[in-house]
């Protein structure tokens, strides 16, 4: 099986997308604060999904017999990526506003005032 | 290559699930469950390609839609303690 340039490109895209997903999940576990965790989680749905799905779209042309079916799969992949691209900021915004409303303050680098109850 | 990506996705799902179980506040849990849903979308899409049947993308699309609606609904429920009107809350604002 010879590796075409298209194959190499799509595999690089899929691999880097999966690695970005792993980085996002790792940040979700390791970061100290809710707001920074949101920040890490948005890597998954922007870089990760976009790279992974563009690699899958290239692979669809390799795997499927007809161009028409591959184009249909490409359209579906694009639709999912676009939807997640729009809804992730919406969800993050709603969640951050609800968390602020619920009394969770972001962790800053400043030292706490003495006697302050924040 | 699909196997590699699926394995990394499964590891990521385990990490996110750890945050969902441990998370100190309810907002951490909501964030983790939302991310878990995104990972399940990725996993379904990858599984469709792995199996040679990319029609699985329809299911992935439905998962993405339901994931968004569920996250917004749970966030609204946590904020207003109800899903309907917000009449007894002072500020009537979108969440």
Backbone of each chain as ProteinMPNN parsed JSONL, in Angstrom:
{"seq_chain_A": "XXXXXXXXXXXXXXXXXXXXXXXXXXXXXXXXXXXXXXXXXXXXXXXXXXXXXXXXXXXXXXXXXXXXXXXXXXXXXXXXXXXXXXXXXXXXXXXXXXXXXXXXXXXXXXXXXXXXXX", "coords_chain_A": {"N_chain_A": [[0.854, -1.203, 0.0], [0.758, 1.99, -1.06], [1.644, 5.191, 0.148], [-0.162, 7.98, -0.404], [0.102, 11.54, -0.992], [-2.15, 12.774, -0.127], [-3.14, 10.98, 1.72], [-1.15, 11.129, 3.718], [-1.417, 13.781, 4.508], [-4.04, 13.782, 5.529], [-3.795, 12.001, 7.622], [-1.983, 13.267, 9.249], [-3.531, 15.451, 9.966], [-5.637, 14.208, 11.362], [-4.243, 12.976, 13.459], [-3.058, 15.203, 14.772], [-5.326, 16.583, 15.526], [-6.493, 14.751, 17.324], [-4.53, 14.781, 19.284], [-4.682, 17.417, 20.163], [-7.225, 17.285, 21.295], [-6.674, 15.602, 23.432], [-4.925, 17.243, 24.864], [-6.666, 19.299, 25.593], [-8.441, 17.889, 27.269], [-6.688, 17.136, 29.26], [-5.974, 19.633, 30.284], [-8.444, 20.303, 31.319], [-8.544, 18.689, 33.514], [-6.264, 19.384, 35.008], [-6.026, 22.17, 35.436], [-6.427, 24.973, 37.713], [-8.891, 26.245, 38.249], [-12.311, 27.149, 37.7], [-12.847, 28.871, 35.516], [-10.494, 28.923, 34.055], [-10.465, 26.285, 33.391], [-12.644, 26.14, 31.641], [-11.514, 27.562, 29.577], [-9.519, 25.795, 28.757], [-11.129, 23.718, 27.918], [-12.305, 24.689, 25.621], [-10.453, 24.415, 23.652], [-10.793, 21.881, 22.647], [-13.133, 21.931, 21.117], [-12.663, 23.765, 19.161], [-9.938, 23.827, 17.86], [-9.4, 21.017, 18.008], [-11.727, 19.568, 17.046], [-11.972, 20.78, 14.528], [-9.537, 20.198, 13.148], [-9.562, 17.387, 13.284], [-11.952, 16.709, 11.937], [-11.543, 17.787, 9.416], [-9.494, 16.16, 8.563], [-10.896, 13.724, 8.514], [-12.71, 14.32, 6.497], [-11.076, 14.421, 4.264], [-10.289, 11.757, 4.232], [-12.695, 10.563, 3.592], [-12.979, 10.818, 0.843], [-11.083, 9.02, 0.026], [-11.978, 6.578, 0.996], [-14.663, 6.105, 0.251], [-16.667, 4.875, -2.482], [-17.928, 6.455, -4.524], [-17.849, 9.852, -5.692], [-19.989, 11.384, -5.051], [-21.163, 10.335, -2.714], [-19.028, 10.798, -0.985], [-18.974, 13.568, -0.966], [-21.367, 14.064, 0.3], [-20.83, 13.057, 2.853], [-18.812, 14.827, 3.548], [-20.254, 17.207, 3.671], [-21.898, 16.671, 5.877], [-19.964, 16.42, 7.911], [-18.917, 19.005, 7.892], [-21.175, 20.389, 8.683], [-21.581, 19.465, 11.321], [-19.172, 20.354, 12.491], [-19.398, 23.117, 12.157], [-21.701, 23.607, 13.661], [-20.85, 22.883, 16.254], [-18.843, 24.733, 16.496], [-20.273, 27.084, 16.678], [-21.931, 26.644, 18.911], [-20.253, 26.126, 21.095], [-18.976, 28.571, 22.127], [-21.358, 29.791, 22.926], [-22.393, 28.081, 24.928], [-20.269, 28.19, 26.761], [-20.302, 30.865, 27.445], [-22.853, 31.104, 28.663], [-22.508, 29.372, 30.809], [-20.356, 30.538, 32.177], [-21.5, 32.946, 32.919], [-23.565, 32.042, 34.551], [-22.034, 30.874, 36.554], [-20.674, 33.074, 37.644], [-22.869, 34.476, 38.555], [-23.699, 32.701, 40.43], [-21.848, 33.106, 42.401], [-19.172, 32.424, 42.15], [-15.903, 33.319, 42.015], [-13.372, 34.32, 39.738], [-10.059, 32.988, 39.921], [-7.413, 35.003, 40.683], [-4.125, 36.464, 40.144], [-3.564, 38.16, 42.133], [-2.764, 38.996, 45.51], [-4.724, 38.156, 48.344], [-6.671, 40.609, 50.07], [-6.015, 41.548, 53.44], [-8.156, 40.207, 55.776], [-10.2, 40.403, 53.986], [-13.168, 39.073, 52.564], [-13.432, 37.797, 50.223]], "CA_chain_A": [[0.0, 0.0, 0.0], [1.583, 3.195, -1.145], [1.055, 6.329, 0.84], [-0.258, 9.171, -1.238], [0.253, 12.79, -0.241], [-3.447, 13.058, 0.492], [-3.2, 10.131, 2.916], [-0.266, 11.65, 4.752], [-2.019, 15.01, 5.021], [-5.22, 13.523, 6.354], [-3.398, 11.353, 8.866], [-1.391, 14.297, 10.109], [-4.628, 16.253, 10.511], [-6.381, 13.426, 12.358], [-3.393, 12.795, 14.637], [-2.893, 16.433, 15.544], [-6.607, 16.876, 16.153], [-6.661, 13.888, 18.502], [-3.606, 15.225, 20.33], [-5.243, 18.638, 20.748], [-8.322, 16.856, 22.172], [-6.079, 15.092, 24.665], [-4.403, 18.398, 25.613], [-7.811, 19.968, 26.195], [-8.953, 17.089, 28.389], [-5.692, 17.201, 30.323], [-6.138, 20.931, 30.918], [-9.692, 20.277, 32.086], [-8.287, 18.026, 34.796], [-5.139, 19.899, 35.772], [-6.031, 23.597, 35.732], [-6.866, 25.137, 39.1], [-9.992, 27.18, 38.458], [-13.385, 26.844, 36.749], [-12.781, 29.676, 34.286], [-9.373, 28.453, 33.236], [-10.855, 24.986, 32.835], [-13.448, 26.433, 30.442], [-10.572, 27.981, 28.564], [-8.886, 24.592, 28.219], [-12.108, 22.884, 27.241], [-12.687, 25.205, 24.304], [-9.492, 23.929, 22.655], [-11.307, 20.653, 22.046], [-14.192, 22.146, 20.126], [-12.233, 24.616, 18.059], [-8.814, 23.21, 17.146], [-9.48, 19.567, 17.926], [-12.788, 19.138, 16.127], [-11.749, 21.278, 13.171], [-8.469, 19.409, 12.524], [-9.987, 15.985, 13.159], [-13.001, 16.532, 10.939], [-11.007, 18.013, 8.072], [-8.81, 14.915, 8.188], [-11.911, 12.719, 8.168], [-13.3, 14.681, 5.21], [-10.155, 13.964, 3.211], [-10.351, 10.293, 4.193], [-13.947, 10.123, 2.974], [-12.771, 10.676, -0.599], [-10.274, 7.82, -0.204], [-12.659, 5.34, 1.388], [-15.957, 5.863, -0.376], [-16.525, 4.569, -3.903], [-18.342, 7.516, -5.438], [-17.588, 11.213, -5.223], [-21.232, 11.955, -4.522], [-21.289, 9.917, -1.32], [-17.987, 11.472, -0.217], [-19.392, 14.959, -0.779], [-22.424, 14.063, 1.32], [-20.166, 12.902, 4.148], [-18.118, 16.088, 3.807], [-21.261, 18.178, 4.102], [-22.31, 16.367, 7.258], [-18.855, 16.768, 8.803], [-18.86, 20.462, 7.961], [-22.342, 20.846, 9.452], [-21.319, 19.203, 12.745], [-18.091, 21.232, 12.955], [-19.947, 24.477, 12.219], [-22.623, 23.679, 14.796], [-20.075, 22.902, 17.501], [-18.097, 25.981, 16.503], [-21.169, 28.148, 17.131], [-22.537, 26.398, 20.223], [-19.3, 26.095, 22.202], [-18.924, 29.863, 22.804], [-22.64, 30.07, 23.585], [-22.452, 27.31, 26.17], [-19.274, 28.704, 27.697], [-20.788, 32.153, 27.929], [-23.954, 30.874, 29.605], [-21.979, 28.72, 32.013], [-19.545, 31.508, 32.928], [-22.389, 33.925, 33.544], [-24.254, 31.374, 35.659], [-21.085, 30.668, 37.648], [-20.478, 34.368, 38.297], [-24.122, 34.765, 39.255], [-23.744, 31.801, 41.573], [-20.914, 33.5, 43.437], [-17.827, 31.877, 41.985], [-15.035, 34.356, 41.47], [-12.167, 33.778, 39.117], [-8.836, 33.04, 40.711], [-6.465, 35.925, 40.073], [-2.784, 36.374, 40.699], [-3.374, 39.121, 43.234], [-2.861, 38.504, 46.877], [-5.973, 38.557, 48.996], [-6.55, 41.628, 51.116], [-6.115, 40.974, 54.783], [-9.501, 40.374, 56.326], [-11.203, 40.402, 52.938], [-13.906, 37.816, 52.606], [-13.662, 37.299, 48.874]], "C_chain_A": [[0.877, 1.236, 0.0], [0.858, 4.368, -0.481], [1.031, 7.527, -0.103], [-0.107, 10.408, -0.358], [-1.03, 13.134, 0.495], [-3.604, 12.256, 1.774], [-2.381, 10.714, 4.05], [-0.859, 12.906, 5.376], [-3.174, 14.708, 5.958], [-4.826, 12.857, 7.659], [-2.74, 12.331, 9.812], [-2.489, 15.138, 10.747], [-5.356, 15.494, 11.611], [-5.544, 13.27, 13.634], [-3.26, 14.058, 15.453], [-4.202, 16.833, 16.202], [-6.833, 16.054, 17.402], [-5.738, 14.338, 19.629], [-4.112, 16.516, 20.975], [-6.416, 18.303, 21.671], [-7.768, 16.368, 23.504], [-5.538, 16.24, 25.519], [-5.545, 19.13, 26.308], [-8.348, 19.212, 27.401], [-7.984, 17.134, 29.567], [-5.78, 18.533, 31.066], [-7.394, 20.988, 31.759], [-9.478, 19.623, 33.442], [-7.3, 18.827, 35.632], [-5.257, 21.358, 36.171], [-6.781, 23.877, 37.034], [-8.26, 25.734, 39.302], [-11.053, 26.909, 37.402], [-13.206, 27.585, 35.43], [-11.6, 29.277, 33.414], [-9.66, 27.069, 32.665], [-11.736, 25.14, 31.609], [-12.548, 26.788, 29.277], [-9.909, 26.762, 27.918], [-9.886, 23.762, 27.429], [-12.469, 23.383, 25.861], [-11.655, 24.85, 23.24], [-10.082, 22.744, 21.898], [-12.245, 20.964, 20.898], [-13.795, 23.127, 19.045], [-11.119, 23.924, 17.279], [-9.024, 21.72, 16.94], [-10.478, 19.093, 16.904], [-12.47, 19.552, 14.702], [-10.675, 20.454, 12.464], [-8.928, 17.984, 12.258], [-10.985, 15.807, 12.025], [-12.505, 16.87, 9.539], [-10.191, 16.801, 7.615], [-9.783, 13.829, 7.795], [-12.523, 13.022, 6.81], [-12.389, 14.279, 4.065], [-10.226, 12.441, 3.083], [-11.617, 9.781, 3.517], [-13.786, 9.94, 1.478], [-11.942, 9.437, -0.926], [-11.102, 6.542, -0.022], [-13.896, 5.058, 0.553], [-15.808, 5.676, -1.885], [-16.856, 5.741, -4.816], [-18.068, 8.885, -4.831], [-18.826, 11.816, -4.569], [-21.405, 11.605, -3.042], [-20.255, 10.621, -0.453], [-18.366, 12.926, 0.038], [-20.482, 15.067, 0.275], [-21.82, 13.96, 2.714], [-19.439, 14.179, 4.535], [-19.092, 17.153, 4.299], [-21.7, 17.945, 5.529], [-21.226, 16.739, 8.246], [-18.762, 18.278, 8.992], [-19.996, 21.006, 8.82], [-22.107, 20.648, 10.943], [-20.264, 20.164, 13.271], [-18.596, 22.659, 13.109], [-20.858, 24.631, 13.43], [-21.856, 23.74, 16.112], [-19.301, 24.204, 17.628], [-18.964, 27.134, 16.999], [-21.607, 27.904, 18.575], [-21.535, 26.404, 21.363], [-19.137, 27.457, 22.859], [-20.217, 30.208, 23.528], [-22.727, 29.372, 24.935], [-21.485, 27.858, 27.211], [-19.713, 30.026, 28.292], [-21.883, 31.969, 28.97], [-23.439, 30.298, 30.913], [-21.17, 29.697, 32.849], [-20.438, 32.519, 33.618], [-23.148, 33.306, 34.717], [-23.316, 31.174, 36.842], [-20.811, 31.97, 38.384], [-21.692, 34.738, 39.115], [-24.233, 33.897, 40.507], [-22.658, 32.059, 42.605], [-19.547, 32.866, 43.335], [-16.964, 32.935, 41.33], [-13.826, 33.716, 40.829], [-10.951, 33.958, 40.015], [-7.852, 33.96, 40.006], [-5.116, 35.795, 40.751], [-2.567, 37.271, 41.889], [-3.469, 38.431, 44.585], [-4.174, 38.976, 47.481], [-5.704, 39.671, 50.003], [-6.711, 40.988, 52.487], [-7.512, 41.237, 55.32], [-10.573, 40.412, 55.259], [-11.891, 39.048, 52.88], [-14.134, 37.262, 51.215], [-12.937, 35.979, 48.695]], "O_chain_A": [[1.634, 1.488, 0.938], [-0.364, 4.498, -0.551], [2.073, 8.018, -0.538], [-0.179, 10.325, 0.868], [-1.01, 13.705, 1.586], [-4.117, 12.751, 2.777], [-2.838, 10.791, 5.19], [-0.82, 13.091, 6.592], [-3.285, 15.291, 7.037], [-5.443, 13.108, 8.694], [-2.911, 12.244, 11.028], [-2.4, 15.499, 11.921], [-5.659, 16.054, 12.665], [-6.058, 13.411, 14.744], [-3.335, 14.018, 16.681], [-4.2, 17.364, 17.313], [-7.3, 16.568, 18.419], [-6.116, 14.284, 20.799], [-3.991, 16.695, 22.186], [-6.595, 18.946, 22.705], [-8.31, 16.672, 24.566], [-5.67, 16.223, 26.743], [-5.42, 19.535, 27.464], [-8.67, 19.81, 28.427], [-8.401, 17.165, 30.725], [-5.679, 18.584, 32.292], [-7.417, 21.646, 32.799], [-10.155, 19.964, 34.411], [-7.475, 18.941, 36.845], [-4.645, 21.763, 37.159], [-7.667, 23.114, 37.419], [-8.765, 25.729, 40.425], [-10.717, 26.476, 36.3], [-13.388, 27.01, 34.357], [-11.691, 29.291, 32.186], [-9.166, 26.716, 31.594], [-11.612, 24.38, 30.648], [-12.781, 26.375, 28.141], [-9.754, 26.699, 26.698], [-9.547, 23.175, 26.402], [-12.894, 22.6, 25.011], [-11.938, 24.968, 22.048], [-9.905, 22.608, 20.688], [-12.171, 20.345, 19.836], [-14.544, 23.303, 18.085], [-11.339, 23.48, 16.152], [-8.85, 21.211, 15.833], [-10.147, 18.32, 16.005], [-12.671, 18.776, 13.767], [-10.862, 20.05, 11.316], [-8.724, 17.438, 11.174], [-10.879, 14.864, 11.241], [-12.993, 16.298, 8.564], [-10.191, 16.453, 6.434], [-9.534, 13.086, 6.845], [-12.826, 12.105, 6.048], [-12.861, 13.846, 3.014], [-10.225, 11.901, 1.978], [-11.619, 8.696, 2.935], [-14.373, 9.029, 0.893], [-12.069, 8.867, -2.009], [-10.956, 5.571, -0.764], [-14.155, 3.912, 0.185], [-14.914, 6.262, -2.495], [-16.137, 5.994, -5.782], [-18.057, 9.049, -3.611], [-18.73, 12.641, -3.661], [-21.746, 12.461, -2.225], [-20.549, 11.003, 0.679], [-18.116, 13.459, 1.119], [-20.527, 16.027, 1.044], [-22.226, 14.666, 3.637], [-19.443, 14.575, 5.7], [-18.792, 17.905, 5.225], [-21.858, 18.888, 6.304], [-21.512, 17.305, 9.301], [-18.554, 18.767, 10.102], [-19.815, 21.955, 9.583], [-22.391, 21.539, 11.744], [-20.418, 20.729, 14.354], [-18.261, 23.337, 14.08], [-20.807, 25.638, 14.137], [-22.171, 24.551, 16.983], [-19.122, 24.722, 18.73], [-18.47, 28.05, 17.656], [-21.653, 28.837, 19.376], [-21.919, 26.663, 22.504], [-19.155, 27.512, 24.089], [-20.201, 30.829, 24.591], [-23.082, 29.978, 25.945], [-21.825, 27.98, 28.388], [-19.526, 30.282, 29.481], [-21.854, 32.596, 30.03], [-23.881, 30.69, 31.993], [-21.269, 29.702, 34.076], [-20.18, 32.912, 34.756], [-23.353, 33.952, 35.744], [-23.732, 31.286, 37.995], [-20.722, 31.98, 39.612], [-21.574, 35.249, 40.229], [-24.795, 34.319, 41.518], [-22.548, 31.318, 43.582], [-18.831, 32.777, 44.333], [-17.255, 33.394, 40.225], [-13.315, 32.703, 41.306], [-10.831, 34.933, 40.756], [-7.496, 33.719, 38.852], [-4.968, 35.125, 41.772], [-1.549, 37.186, 42.576], [-4.16, 37.427, 44.758], [-4.666, 40.059, 47.165], [-4.68, 39.69, 50.686], [-7.448, 40.017, 52.658], [-7.984, 42.373, 55.312], [-11.758, 40.451, 55.59], [-11.272, 38.01, 53.117], [-14.943, 36.351, 51.037], [-12.999, 35.381, 47.62]]}, "seq_chain_B": "XXXXXXXXXXXXXXXXXXXXXXXXXXXXXXXXXXXXXXXXXXXXXXXXXXXXXXXXXXXXXXXXXXXXXXXXXXXXXXXXXXXXXXXXXXXXXXX", "coords_chain_B": {"N_chain_B": [[-4.797, 4.523, 11.844], [-7.221, 5.697, 12.488], [-7.754, 4.138, 14.666], [-5.804, 4.969, 16.482], [-6.601, 7.675, 16.92], [-9.108, 7.168, 18.034], [-8.388, 5.815, 20.356], [-6.99, 7.832, 21.737], [-9.118, 9.576, 22.084], [-10.711, 8.064, 23.793], [-9.085, 7.961, 26.075], [-9.097, 10.685, 26.705], [-11.801, 10.972, 27.287], [-11.948, 9.492, 29.637], [-10.372, 11.087, 31.328], [-11.913, 13.443, 31.399], [-14.203, 12.471, 32.536], [-13.279, 11.915, 35.06], [-12.968, 14.541, 36.012], [-15.654, 15.254, 36.012], [-16.676, 13.633, 38.017], [-15.192, 14.424, 40.217], [-15.26, 17.211, 40.344], [-15.325, 20.316, 42.059], [-17.419, 22.238, 42.157], [-20.822, 22.639, 40.96], [-20.782, 23.703, 38.454], [-18.391, 22.961, 37.318], [-18.938, 20.294, 36.922], [-21.006, 20.454, 35.015], [-19.619, 21.581, 32.87], [-17.769, 19.536, 32.399], [-19.448, 17.431, 31.657], [-20.567, 18.444, 29.338], [-18.263, 18.571, 27.73], [-17.707, 15.88, 27.649], [-19.861, 14.986, 26.116], [-19.18, 16.165, 23.674], [-16.879, 14.709, 23.111], [-18.047, 12.245, 22.765], [-19.405, 12.667, 20.407], [-17.209, 12.943, 18.659], [-16.175, 10.378, 18.92], [-18.207, 8.754, 17.891], [-18.245, 9.6, 15.237], [-15.662, 8.834, 14.446], [-15.875, 6.089, 14.818], [-17.73, 5.411, 12.894], [-16.194, 5.835, 10.564], [-14.218, 3.97, 11.065], [-15.578, 1.631, 10.844], [-16.266, 1.649, 8.266], [-18.655, 2.733, 7.528], [-19.829, 5.619, 7.024], [-22.312, 6.67, 7.567], [-22.912, 6.911, 10.159], [-22.541, 9.475, 10.917], [-24.876, 10.915, 11.024], [-26.007, 10.169, 13.451], [-24.074, 11.229, 15.111], [-24.488, 13.905, 14.65], [-27.023, 14.289, 15.768], [-26.374, 13.778, 18.432], [-24.727, 15.992, 18.934], [-26.567, 18.098, 18.743], [-28.401, 17.469, 20.824], [-26.717, 17.557, 22.978], [-26.013, 20.263, 23.172], [-28.533, 21.473, 23.734], [-29.174, 20.203, 26.134], [-27.114, 21.048, 27.835], [-27.536, 23.822, 27.964], [-30.082, 23.803, 29.106], [-29.648, 22.588, 31.623], [-27.883, 24.425, 32.739], [-29.526, 26.678, 32.867], [-31.43, 25.712, 34.607], [-29.926, 25.379, 36.924], [-29.294, 28.017, 37.416], [-31.751, 29.477, 37.635], [-33.371, 27.803, 39.039], [-35.624, 26.748, 37.928], [-37.306, 25.791, 34.871], [-39.065, 27.235, 33.417], [-40.79, 30.268, 33.411], [-39.184, 33.275, 34.611], [-40.162, 34.756, 36.727], [-40.008, 35.523, 39.43], [-37.487, 36.409, 39.763], [-35.212, 39.059, 40.087], [-33.575, 40.392, 38.082], [-34.316, 40.172, 34.759], [-32.852, 38.478, 32.509], [-31.09, 37.223, 29.696], [-29.551, 34.008, 29.876]], "CA_chain_B": [[-4.817, 5.919, 12.303], [-8.496, 5.911, 13.188], [-7.65, 3.486, 15.976], [-5.012, 5.864, 17.335], [-7.435, 8.803, 17.314], [-10.17, 6.682, 18.925], [-7.782, 5.517, 21.656], [-6.748, 9.11, 22.421], [-10.42, 10.1, 22.504], [-11.172, 7.309, 24.967], [-8.304, 8.432, 27.222], [-9.613, 12.008, 27.044], [-13.108, 10.799, 27.931], [-11.712, 9.059, 31.018], [-9.906, 12.249, 32.086], [-13.029, 14.364, 31.595], [-15.123, 11.83, 33.478], [-12.69, 12.131, 36.376], [-13.336, 15.885, 36.445], [-17.093, 15.299, 36.27], [-16.949, 13.009, 39.312], [-14.494, 15.095, 41.306], [-15.431, 18.652, 40.289], [-15.769, 20.888, 43.335], [-18.707, 22.921, 42.04], [-21.731, 22.045, 39.971], [-20.452, 24.236, 37.129], [-17.344, 22.08, 36.799], [-19.573, 19.067, 36.432], [-21.714, 20.754, 33.757], [-18.589, 21.752, 31.833], [-17.185, 18.233, 32.084], [-20.432, 16.611, 30.937], [-20.644, 19.008, 27.99], [-17.082, 18.123, 26.99], [-17.884, 14.445, 27.425], [-20.749, 14.844, 24.967], [-18.407, 16.484, 22.475], [-16.018, 13.564, 22.832], [-18.842, 11.14, 22.23], [-19.625, 13.002, 18.986], [-15.986, 12.583, 17.941], [-16.011, 8.923, 18.924], [-19.174, 8.16, 16.965], [-17.779, 9.878, 13.87], [-14.499, 7.982, 14.187], [-16.309, 4.7, 14.729], [-18.319, 5.241, 11.578], [-15.127, 5.66, 9.577], [-13.503, 2.729, 11.376], [-16.415, 0.535, 10.422], [-16.548, 1.786, 6.85], [-20.02, 3.202, 7.298], [-19.889, 6.998, 7.531], [-23.682, 7.115, 7.864], [-22.96, 7.171, 11.589], [-22.45, 10.914, 11.162], [-26.21, 11.405, 11.382], [-26.149, 9.98, 14.899], [-23.183, 12.195, 15.743], [-25.138, 15.214, 14.557], [-28.088, 14.325, 16.772], [-25.706, 13.902, 19.724], [-24.275, 17.371, 19.103], [-27.738, 18.945, 19.001], [-28.957, 17.185, 22.141], [-25.719, 17.988, 23.95], [-26.146, 21.714, 23.349], [-29.796, 21.802, 24.397], [-29.121, 19.712, 27.515], [-26.225, 21.895, 28.633], [-28.208, 25.098, 28.218], [-31.206, 23.562, 30.019], [-29.146, 22.349, 32.976], [-27.347, 25.695, 33.229], [-30.654, 27.536, 33.22], [-32.067, 25.151, 35.791], [-29.085, 25.688, 38.077], [-29.307, 29.452, 37.703], [-33.054, 30.0, 38.02], [-34.071, 26.761, 39.788], [-36.793, 26.301, 37.174], [-37.038, 25.881, 33.44], [-40.072, 28.041, 32.75], [-40.636, 31.711, 33.52], [-38.259, 33.718, 35.658], [-40.897, 35.932, 37.178], [-39.648, 35.984, 40.764], [-36.082, 36.823, 39.795], [-35.206, 40.506, 39.876], [-33.08, 40.736, 36.758], [-34.756, 39.26, 33.707], [-31.749, 38.589, 31.565], [-30.819, 35.916, 29.135], [-28.452, 33.411, 30.635]], "C_chain_B": [[-6.116, 6.249, 13.022], [-8.442, 5.287, 14.568], [-6.887, 4.359, 16.955], [-5.87, 7.019, 17.833], [-8.531, 8.359, 18.284], [-9.617, 6.363, 20.303], [-7.518, 6.796, 22.433], [-8.061, 9.715, 22.905], [-10.934, 9.376, 23.737], [-10.408, 7.737, 26.216], [-8.814, 9.799, 27.682], [-10.954, 11.906, 27.749], [-12.939, 10.363, 29.381], [-11.263, 10.232, 31.884], [-11.061, 13.19, 32.414], [-14.031, 13.799, 32.596], [-14.61, 11.966, 34.911], [-13.05, 13.516, 36.905], [-14.823, 15.964, 36.768], [-17.424, 14.669, 37.613], [-16.383, 13.861, 40.433], [-14.927, 16.538, 41.488], [-15.98, 19.316, 41.533], [-17.138, 21.558, 43.255], [-19.55, 22.247, 40.963], [-21.388, 22.515, 38.567], [-19.325, 23.43, 36.489], [-17.952, 20.816, 36.219], [-20.298, 19.302, 35.12], [-20.721, 20.876, 32.612], [-18.023, 20.4, 31.406], [-18.169, 17.367, 31.303], [-20.611, 17.117, 29.509], [-19.466, 18.543, 27.14], [-17.153, 16.634, 26.696], [-18.796, 14.183, 26.228], [-20.045, 15.153, 23.659], [-17.504, 15.322, 22.091], [-16.816, 12.384, 22.302], [-19.206, 11.402, 20.773], [-18.414, 12.59, 18.157], [-15.87, 11.073, 17.817], [-16.977, 8.249, 17.962], [-18.736, 8.383, 15.525], [-16.605, 8.979, 13.513], [-14.91, 6.529, 14.027], [-16.978, 4.418, 13.4], [-17.272, 5.037, 10.505], [-14.39, 4.349, 9.786], [-14.252, 1.53, 10.836], [-16.708, 0.589, 8.933], [-17.96, 2.218, 6.533], [-20.167, 4.632, 7.811], [-21.31, 7.513, 7.74], [-23.866, 7.372, 9.353], [-22.931, 8.66, 11.903], [-23.799, 11.527, 11.503], [-26.424, 11.308, 12.885], [-25.275, 10.984, 15.64], [-23.808, 13.586, 15.742], [-26.23, 15.355, 15.61], [-27.486, 14.465, 18.181], [-25.258, 15.331, 19.978], [-25.44, 18.288, 19.449], [-28.26, 18.743, 20.418], [-28.02, 17.675, 23.246], [-25.853, 19.481, 24.234], [-27.401, 22.061, 24.138], [-29.745, 21.385, 25.869], [-28.247, 20.606, 28.379], [-26.884, 23.223, 28.97], [-29.334, 24.905, 29.228], [-30.712, 23.365, 31.438], [-28.58, 23.632, 33.569], [-28.472, 26.629, 33.666], [-31.342, 27.026, 34.484], [-31.26, 25.461, 37.045], [-29.203, 27.161, 38.436], [-30.651, 29.915, 38.253], [-33.866, 29.028, 38.851], [-35.395, 26.392, 39.155], [-36.502, 26.481, 35.696], [-37.982, 26.82, 32.729], [-39.788, 29.522, 32.888], [-39.645, 32.048, 34.626], [-38.867, 34.901, 36.39], [-40.432, 36.431, 38.536], [-38.159, 36.305, 40.889], [-36.026, 38.284, 39.387], [-34.758, 40.861, 38.463], [-33.58, 39.698, 35.766], [-33.767, 39.413, 32.565], [-31.6, 37.234, 30.92], [-29.576, 35.33, 29.784], [-27.199, 33.386, 29.783]], "O_chain_B": [[-6.129, 6.972, 14.018], [-9.002, 5.821, 15.525], [-7.269, 4.479, 18.119], [-5.874, 7.318, 19.027], [-8.852, 9.072, 19.235], [-10.282, 6.602, 21.31], [-7.779, 6.863, 23.634], [-8.125, 10.292, 23.99], [-11.523, 9.992, 24.625], [-10.994, 7.864, 27.291], [-8.948, 10.052, 28.879], [-11.227, 12.651, 28.69], [-13.686, 10.801, 30.256], [-11.703, 10.373, 33.026], [-11.185, 13.674, 33.539], [-14.625, 14.529, 33.39], [-15.39, 12.112, 35.852], [-13.392, 13.673, 38.077], [-15.214, 16.666, 37.7], [-18.352, 15.114, 38.289], [-17.011, 14.01, 41.481], [-14.967, 17.05, 42.607], [-17.03, 18.901, 42.023], [-17.931, 21.455, 44.19], [-19.077, 21.422, 40.182], [-21.666, 21.815, 37.593], [-19.302, 23.238, 35.273], [-17.536, 20.332, 35.166], [-20.232, 18.473, 34.212], [-20.943, 20.346, 31.524], [-17.821, 20.143, 30.219], [-17.77, 16.647, 30.388], [-20.786, 16.327, 28.581], [-19.636, 18.167, 25.98], [-16.719, 16.176, 25.639], [-18.544, 13.282, 25.428], [-20.279, 14.488, 22.65], [-17.371, 14.983, 20.915], [-16.319, 11.611, 21.483], [-19.306, 10.463, 19.984], [-18.55, 11.976, 17.099], [-15.516, 10.547, 16.762], [-16.614, 7.283, 17.29], [-18.835, 7.484, 14.691], [-16.551, 8.425, 12.414], [-14.355, 5.814, 13.193], [-16.826, 3.335, 12.835], [-17.424, 4.18, 9.635], [-13.984, 3.692, 8.827], [-13.651, 0.539, 10.423], [-17.33, -0.324, 8.391], [-18.416, 2.086, 5.397], [-20.599, 4.825, 8.947], [-21.492, 8.688, 8.06], [-24.856, 7.976, 9.766], [-23.256, 9.069, 13.018], [-23.863, 12.544, 12.193], [-26.946, 12.227, 13.516], [-25.677, 11.526, 16.669], [-23.676, 14.343, 16.703], [-26.355, 16.393, 16.259], [-28.027, 15.186, 19.02], [-25.387, 15.837, 21.092], [-25.332, 19.144, 20.327], [-28.529, 19.709, 21.132], [-28.46, 18.142, 24.297], [-25.811, 19.911, 25.387], [-27.351, 22.84, 25.089], [-30.212, 22.115, 26.744], [-28.591, 20.894, 29.525], [-26.809, 23.698, 30.104], [-29.526, 25.743, 30.109], [-31.294, 23.917, 32.372], [-28.766, 23.907, 34.754], [-28.382, 27.286, 34.703], [-31.781, 27.812, 35.325], [-31.822, 25.766, 38.097], [-29.211, 27.519, 39.613], [-30.695, 30.664, 39.229], [-34.945, 29.381, 39.328], [-36.224, 25.764, 39.813], [-35.59, 27.211, 35.307], [-37.751, 27.176, 31.573], [-38.706, 29.994, 32.539], [-39.316, 31.209, 35.464], [-38.205, 35.907, 36.645], [-40.453, 37.636, 38.785], [-37.64, 36.453, 41.996], [-36.71, 38.701, 38.453], [-35.473, 41.548, 37.734], [-33.311, 38.505, 35.905], [-33.839, 40.35, 31.77], [-31.941, 36.211, 31.515], [-28.668, 36.055, 30.19], [-26.153, 32.921, 30.236]]}, "name": "protein", "num_of_chains": 2, "seq": "XXXXXXXXXXXXXXXXXXXXXXXXXXXXXXXXXXXXXXXXXXXXXXXXXXXXXXXXXXXXXXXXXXXXXXXXXXXXXXXXXXXXXXXXXXXXXXXXXXXXXXXXXXXXXXXXXXXXXXXXXXXXXXXXXXXXXXXXXXXXXXXXXXXXXXXXXXXXXXXXXXXXXXXXXXXXXXXXXXXXXXXXXXXXXXXXXXXXXXXXXXXXXXXXXXXXX"}
